């Protein structure tokens, strides 16, 4: 029988004095050393918790922000937690700190998928499958007692989020946000190559020449590739890294193994990934959100919207794939409006 283990912080708070006044932030490191011990978290106003959950392959690091009230998460009143899935594969969750403080203190969970960020980095290529990532999320949700959630996946995280609800079902999932999502690798490649054709001819020529000659490791090819990223991924010049991103880098090995060398050249295990023929099975509220100049093109998201029974589409002006980093205010506003609406509809209001 699995044992239940809870970490109550109320006693710790009583010994902290004035340093934990209303609105202050405290970090509590919670180590979960066994997948057989389900962890329920008790939390205080503005508490931020960090910890690890052990999954097959190693430890997965998470951080929860914005939990309110000295109550167990399963029984908490108030806003339903938002669980976020980062892109990549092999990216990190640190960009989701831009969603902290969402709504009226809505809890936001971010975690670094196994193999990247602050999570364990096993040297086992057999771990990098969609099914294992789905199971990883399921374990994390179970161990943290997250019975009711909103689920958000960005880019590759959208592929993971869609796969999760299709394989594990929608019980307890109040809404699904597919943020600039990968839902079909063939469609993604089609869009990427269209956008590549919109690059200056000189840039296209450099890409073509080096791909033909097998010199894609050259500086010229890297510079030409970066022009694609500047226009359609970053949406501008590189931003200074967020403080939470320092020391929590991604894993390029996973990206190349599962996707490929560049965004417009899929050669990895995801080359045939496609869930579009099953989108009609997702009957919970869905938000499709992306940027005006996104490599996940607005036209493609409109096609996905037509395949979903209950979906909204939002396009963030003056943003590319990095909508959360370039236009955080607009993104947060539209996301929170959707989450609140989904909760209201669920309550029958």
N, C-alpha and C positions, 0 to 999 in steps of 0.2 A: 504493500500500500504506500503510495506517495505520502510523504509527510508535509504538513503545512507549516511554513515558517514566516513570521511577520516581523518587520522591523518598525517599531514604534518610536517616533522621534519626539513625542510630546514630553517625555521625561528629560530628554537632552535639552529641549528648548527651555525648560524651567530653570536650568542651571546656567543659561547663557547670559542672563542679565540684559541690559539695555541694548546689547549689540544686535538683538533680533527684534527691533521695533518694527511696527507695521510698515511694509513696503521694502524691508531690507531683504537681502539675498544671502542664503546660506547654502553651501554645498555639502552634501552628505554622500560619502562614498559607500555604496552598498555592494558588497561582493556576494554573488550568488554562486556557490561552489558546486552545485549539483542540479542537473535537470530534473531530479526526482523531488526537489524541494520547491513547491510552488510558493512564490513570494508575493505577499500582499503588502502594499506600501501605505503607511500612514504619513500624512504630511501636514505642513503648516503653511499659513499665508505666505506666498512668494517663495516657497521652498523650491530649490532646484536639487534634484537628486541625480547621481551618476552611479553606474555600477556595471557589472558584467553578468551575462547569462551564458551558461555553457551549452553549446549546441554541438552536434557531431562535427568534428573538425577543430574545435577550439572555442575560446571565449569571444563573445560579441559584446562590445561596449555600447552603452546607451546613456542618454541624458533626458530627463523629464523636467520640463519647466512649467511653472504656472499652476501647480496643484494648489487648491485652496481648501482650507478647513481641516481640522483634526479628525478626519474620517477615512475609512478604508475606501480605496478607489472603487471597489465593486459596489459600494453603497453610497457613493458620493452624490450629493445633489449638485445641480449647477450644470455647467457646460460640459459636453462630452469630449473626451480627449481626441486630439488629432494625431494620428500616427503617420509619420513621413518616411518615404522610401526614396533614397537618393539615386542619382544617375550613375552612368558609367557604361558597362560594368567596371567596377574598380574605382569609382568615385568615392566621395566622402559626404558626410551629413552636415558638415560645419556651416554650409550656406543656409541651412534651415533655421539657424539662430535668428535670421531676419524675420522669422514668424513668431518669435517669442513675444509674449504680451498680447497675443491675438484676442480680440473680443474683450470680454470682461474677465480676463484671467483664465482663458481657456487653456487647459493643459496641452502641451505640445511635446510629443516624444520624437526624438531623432535617434538613430543608431547607425553605426558604421557596420555595413555588411561584412561578414567574415572575409578576411584577407586584405582588408584595407583600413585606413584611418587608425583608430586606437584599438581596433579589434585584433585578434590573433591572426597570424599570417602563415598558415600551414603550407608546406610545399607539396601539395597534392592536387594535381590538375583534375582529378576525377570529382572534386568537390564543386567545380564551377559549372553547375547545371541549373536550369530554371527550377526544376523540381526541388533541388536541395535548398535554394533560396526561398522558395515557398514554404518549405518545412521550417526553415530558420525563423521566418516571420511568425509562423504558427506557434512555435515553441516560445518565442519572446512574448507574444501576446498572452499565452497561457501562464507563463511564469510571473508576469507582472500583473495578472488578474484583470486584464483589459477585456471585459466582457462586451462593453459597448464602445465603439470607436467610430470616428470618421477616418477614412483611409485616403492618403494622398501619395501618388507616385509621380516623380518627375523624370522624363526622358526614359532611360532604361528602367527606372523605378515605376513608370507607367506600365511597362511590360510585366513587371513583377506584380504590381497591384491587380492588374486585370487577370493574370494567371492565378493569383491567390483567390479571388472571389469565384472564379470559374471552377477551381479545383476543391476549395474548402467550403464554398457556399457563402451566403451573405448573412448568416445568423449573427446578430449583434453589430453588423456594419450598417451604420445609419446612412452614410453617403460615401461616394467614391469620387475623388478628384483625379483626373488624368491630365497632368500638367506637361504640355509639349511631349506627348507620349509616343513611345515606340510600340505600335500595335501590329505592325507588319513590316518585316525587314525588306521584302521586295518593294513595298510602297515607299519606305524610307529611302532606299537606294534610288528609286525613280525620282523622288523629289530632290535628293542631294545632287543627282546628276543634272537635273534641270537647273538648279541654283548654280551649279558649277558652270553651266553654259552661259550664265548671266555675268560671270566674272569678266574683267577686261581680257581681250584676246591675248595680250602678251602673257598674262598669268596662266590662261588656259594652255598656251603653247609650252610654257615651262613644265606644267604638270604632265602634259602628254609626252613631251620629249624624255623626261626622266623616268616615267612609267614604262615607256617603250624600251629604253636602254637599261633598265634595271638599276638605276642610280637614285632611288627614292630616299637614300640616306644622305643626300647632298644638302648643303645649306640653301641652295637656290630652291630646291623642292620644298624644304621646310618653310621658307619665306612665302612661297606661292600658296602652300596649304594654309598658312596662317592668315592669308587674305580671306580665304573662305571662312575661317573661324571668326575673324574680326567682323565680317558682315553678318553672318547667319547664326553664329553660336554665341559669341560674347556680346555682339551688338555694339562694338566700339573697342577702344584700346583696353589693355589689361588693367584691371582694378587692383589696388593694394589688397593683399590677403587679409581676411578677417582674423582677429586675434585667436578665435577658437580653431582656425585652420592651421596655425603654426605648430609644427611637430606632429601633424596628423594627416600626412600626405596620402595620395591615392596609390593604386597599384596598376601600373601600365601593363604588367604581364597578364593580368586578368582581362583587361580591355582588349588586348591584341588576341588573346586566345578565344574570347567569346565573340568579339566583333571584328577587329582587323586593325590595319595600320592607321587608317583615317576614317572620318565620318562618311566619306563618299566611296569607300572601298571595303565592303564587308566580305571577309573571307573566313570568319570564325564559326563557332558552333551555332551562332544565332542567325546564320545566313538565310535559313528557311523559316525563321520564326514568324508566325502569323496567327492571330486569334480573332481576326475580323469576322470569320464565319460563325463565331460564337457570341459576338457582342449582343445579339438579340436575347441571350439568356440572362443578361444582367438587368434586373428589374428594379434595383434601388436607384435613387436619384444620383445622377452623374454630372459632374462639371468637367467640361473640356475647356482648358485654358491654355493659351499660347501667345506668342509675340507676333507683332505685325510683320516682322522680317525673319521669323523663326524658320529654322531648317525643318521643323515639324510644321509644315505650311498651313496657314489658316484654311486654305481650300481643302486640304486633306482632313483637317479636323472637322470640317463641315460634313464631309462624307462619313466620318465615324459617327457624328451626331445622328445622321439619318439611320444608322444601323442600330442605335440604342433606343429602347422604348421610352426612357425618361431622362433625357439629357439636355443640358444647356451648353451654349458655346459663348465664351468670352475671349476677345482678342485685345491684348494690351498694346496700345499705341507706342510707337517709338521704342520697341524692344525686339530682340531676337530670341534665341533659345534661352538665354539667361534672364528670363523675365523677373525672377525673384531678386536678382542682384541689381538689375538696371532700373526697374520700376517697382520697388518694394511696396510703396504706398498704394498704388493702384492695384497691385496683386493682392495685398492683404485685404483691402476694402472689398473687392469682388469675392474673394474666398470666404471671408467671414459672413458676407451677406448670404452666400449659398449655404454655408453650414447652418446658419440660424434658420433659414427657410426650410432646410431639410428636417431640422429638429421640430419646427413648428408644424410641418405637414404630418410628421410622424405622430405628433400629439393630437392631431385632428383639428388644429386651429386654422 
